[in-house]
Amino acid sequence: MSANALRSDMRPDIDQAATAAAAPVPNVPAFVRARGGVRVAFATAGGRTHPLTVAESGGYRIRFPRNAQTCEGTIINTGGGMTGGDLMQVDVALAPGAQALLTSQAAEKLYRAEADPTRIEVALRLGAGSTLAWLPQEMILFDRARLVRRLTVDMAPDASLTLAESIVFGRTAMGEEVVEGQLDDRWSIRRGGRLVLVEAVRLEGAVAARLARRAVGGGARALATIVHIAPDAEARLEDMRAALAGGASECGASAWNGLVVARLIGHDPAALRADLVRTIETFRGQRMPRYW
């Protein structure tokens, strides 16, 4: 079923300061800002996983290809991009034993923000024995874009998650460069109630100059992170390293706390995307979703 309104309290743990940061700029009508998202809960029936409940709001939709081999959901932003003051919320829950894959129809474009940042909030909850592949396409930041993203995961000890996120700083084919902007990206992953991974990346002001520094990005224009958490995750470290081998991007992988983390960074966003696709397909033993 669908709903034309998404509760504003979907994520009660969002801090008040962050919520205030998403408020409209004074003298700009609130209706100009795009606010909405999707909420979906998966459960098993008849030996297969199905979307049990679906809620959509604003310009955001989720669709499920009928001929997909697995329960695959595709998130769509009908607005074609996001800008300052826009807010997107994604809430995903898997019942025990459910298996699902979520992706996006296209790369998400983050346009220039005059004052307020663009805000994205993602919450993933995995029940006992469930499996989720979170594989959205890359986010493309334009010059003077301001992005605040929060990703939280709460999963059962025997659940499995493969998560991949990538960011592109300007479309090189169009001669674009993110000279200035803001990226405030924080991840928090809990397994069995225990915090197993925290990520915090913050770039603000002269983004291009900071990425050019050897100790930061060495001139990189794109980066990606793959996280795999499962009961046998640490035993698959060499599988991840083998999947990364031969790529054009600078990359590496390590394992601890029942998870494997791989990092990719490169000067050519197209080459990094190709490396990311090849790595994920090799590691998972499955082809990427059709929109990739």
Secondary structure, DSSP 8 states (H G I E B T S, - for coil): ---S---TTS-TTS-HHHHHHTS--TTS-GGGS-EEEEEEEEEEETTEEEEEEEEEETTEEEE--TT-SSEEEEEEETTSSB-TT-EEEEEEEE-TT-EEEEEESS-EEE-B-SSS-EEEEEEEEE-TT-EEEE----EEE-TTBEEEEEEEEEE-TT-EEEEEEEEEES-GGGT----SEEEEEEEEEEETTEEEEEEEEEEEESHHHHHHSTTTTTT-SEEEEEEEESTTSGGGHHHHHHHHTT-SSEEEEEEETTEEEEEEEES-HHHHHHHHHHHHHHHHTS---TT-
